[in-house]
């Protein structure tokens, strides 16, 4: 792929997988699908209504093989590490995708993915815990359980994305970007980072048919949010650009 956010996230996952495999671990659980199923990306805050929110979750789930699952599969199996994805279990999806969209909506008062966060917080869980268990608090520390969404490529460190942009800046001239439409008339890259990834992609996969296999991961700009795939680019992010 030449998709910007998939490349941003794949590289640290590739390196992490190598480290994990070196310790002797052969299988890991990974969270692919949770954001698509529950509308966890920050741009979901801008969904106009519940119907649009739900339609977007369906679209994201259908396209997972072009982005997050593509990344997870290639990055882990490159080192012989098996990643299992419980949020994409078919029985789980049958339940989760049929939850009312109104119960998944996020806003300035409701954090993204609140419905799944509550499932890991004993304060909101069903009865059946002992007094001792309740006294221990939530399954996860609150600063982890209720922290704002960070997309993988942001969560590994903001300097990672910033360094990629600087790296592309040194390799792609202003003139090259200005004439990007002439060199890449199909799915023309809009930034130097995207331009450079496209160059690398077409060096490896020169056949035109390869281009149609790529689906770029971009937020819903028609909802009024930033087109930058980084969650940090959205105004709702605490430390936006």
Number of C-alpha atoms within 10 A of each C-alpha: 21 21 20 22 23 22 17 20 23 22 14 17 20 20 13 14 24 18 13 17 17 12 8 9 12 15 14 14 11 14 14 21 22 20 20 25 24 26 26 25 20 27 26 26 22 19 21 12 11 15 12 14 21 24 11 18 21 16 12 20 19 11 16 17 14 18 22 22 17 15 23 25 17 15 23 24 14 13 17 14 21 19 20 16 16 16 19 18 11 10 10 11 17 11 9 17 16 10 15 12 18 12 12 23 24 23 13 8 6 12 19 26 25 18 17 15 17 15 14 15 18 18 13 12 12 8 8 8 11 8 8 8 12 14 10 9 13 18 14 13 12 12 8 9 16 16 12 17 18 17 18 18 22 19 13 15 12 12 10 15 18 11 11 13 15 12 14 17 15 10 13 16 11 12 8 14 20 12 12 18 14 11 12 13 10 12 13 16 21 12 18 24 22 19 22 19 18 20 16 13 16 15 10 9 13 12 9 10 9 13 17 9 10 14 16 16 19 15 20 16 12 11 14 13 19 18 15 16 21 24 24 21 17 23 15 17 15 9 10 11 10
